[in-house]
Amino acid sequence: MPFKELGRFLFLGGSRMQSAKRVNIVSLKLVREGSVLYRERRVQSPEDAYKLLKPFLADADREVFVVVCLDTKNQPTAIHVCHVGSLNASIVHPREVFKSAILANAASVLVAHNHPSTDPTPSREDIEVTRRLVEAGRIVGIELLDHVVVGGERFVSLKEKGYV
């Protein structure tokens, strides 16, 4: 039996089924906001990640969570400031982390955030977020290589600590 549309309602053989829902048609893309030169070309260690991200994180007065998208040769293709938090917290969700990675066609990612206190010791929340990101990465097929916590002139790799 054919459907008839009258206003916002669909009717099947004279009985009302439900109102119609307008669905937006969208497209997604990354927008380049700038660029930086990275002389080393490849991220091969937590120290390389720290050197790349220190300008974004070391002097911030709030927690800043950054995602680095990498190609199959561990060359950075994009850096995304995923979240800016408060003085001592940054709420990060896997969907926000992997959104930019998927759009950038990343083979893998590394993430980093700062501790404005300058103490890079990972918190319990840092460890939990890392575990969630490792699992989410497995599901979507984008490996989390490391989570680096920057505290002023020091950093801690959660991979080196065994959490990745």
N, C-alpha and C positions, 0 to 999 in steps of 0.2 A: 504494500500500500504506500503511495507516495506521501512525502512530507510537504506541508504547505507552511510558508513563513508569513505570519501576520504580525507586523510590528516586531517586538522582541521575543515573541512566543512561537514555538513550533507546535503544529497540530498534526496528529496522525489519525486520519479517519474521524475527525470531529472532536477528539479528546486532546486536551492540553498536555504536553509532555513536560517541558521545562523551558525557561527563558534561554535565549541565545547568549553566548559569551563572545565578546570581541577579543580576538587574539592578535597581539602585535607581531609584525614581521620585523625581525631585527638582523643586524650583522654585527660582528665583533671584530675589533682590531686593536693592536697595540699602537700607541702614539709615542713617537720618539720625542722626548723633551730635551735631549742634549746627548752628549757623549763624553767619554774620557779615554785617554790613551792608556793602554796597558802594555808596557814594554815586554813583560815576561811572556805574553801571549797565552800561556796555559796555566791553569791552577793545578799545581802538583802536590801541594802540601797545605796544612793549616796556616803556616806562615805566609804562603802566597795569598791565601784568602784574606788574612789580616792586612797585608800590605795593600791589597786591592780595595778593601772596604774601610780602612782606617779613616780616610777623609770624610766618609759618610757618617761615621759613628763616634769617633774618639772624643769630639768636643761637644756633642749634643747634650742638652740639659734635660732631656726626657729620653725614655727608652724608644729606640728606633729599630724596627725589625725589617731586615732587608733580605731579598731573595735574589740570588745570582743564577741565571739560566746558563747552562753550558751545553755545547755541542758534543758530538761523539769523541772529540779529541780533548775534552775538558777546556776548551777555549770559551771564555765568557762571551755570550751574545747579547745579554740584556741584564740590567740591574734594576730591580723594582723595589721601591720603598713600600713595603706591604702594609706597615702599620706604624703609627706614631702614638706612643702610649703616654703614661704619666711619669712622674719622677721615679717610681720604682715598679711599674708594671706595664706590660704590653699584652693585650689579649689577642692571640693569634689563632686562626682557625685554618685547618688544612685546605678548605676550599679556596680561601684567599691566597694562600701560598701557591697552590698548584694552578690557579687560574692564569697567572702570567706565564707560568712554565708551559702550559698547554698551548696558549696563544703564540708563544715564541718557539714552538716546536723543539723544546729542550729535551735532550737525552737524559740529563741529570740536573740536579740543583744543589746548591749549598746555601745555607741560610746563616744569618748572623744577626746579633743584636748587641746593643751596648748596655752596660750598667753605669749610669751617671755617677754612682758612688766611687767609681774607678776600681772596685773589687770585682774581678771577672769570675769569681767562684759561682758555678751554676747553682741556681735555686732548684728546689723540688719541682716547681712549675716548669722551669727550663727543661728539666729531664723528661717530664711528662709530655710536654709539647713535642720534644724530639722523638719520643717513642711513637706518638700519634702520627707525626710526619713521615717517619720510616714506614709505618703500616700503610698510610694513604698513598705514599709513593709506590709501594709494591702493587697496590690495587690499580693505579692508573698507569703503571709502567714507566715511571720517572723516578730514578733512584735519588735518594737523599744522600749526598756524599759526606756532608759534615754539617754541624751546627757550631759556629764559633761565637763565643761570648767575649766581647771586647770591654776592657776596663782601662781607660786611659792608654798607657803605653804597654799594657799587658793583655794577653788573651788566653782563653782556654778552649781547646777543641774537645767537643763532646765525643767525637770519634776516637780520639786518643784515650779518652776516659772509659771507652767501651760501651757507650750508649747508642752508637750508630752501627 
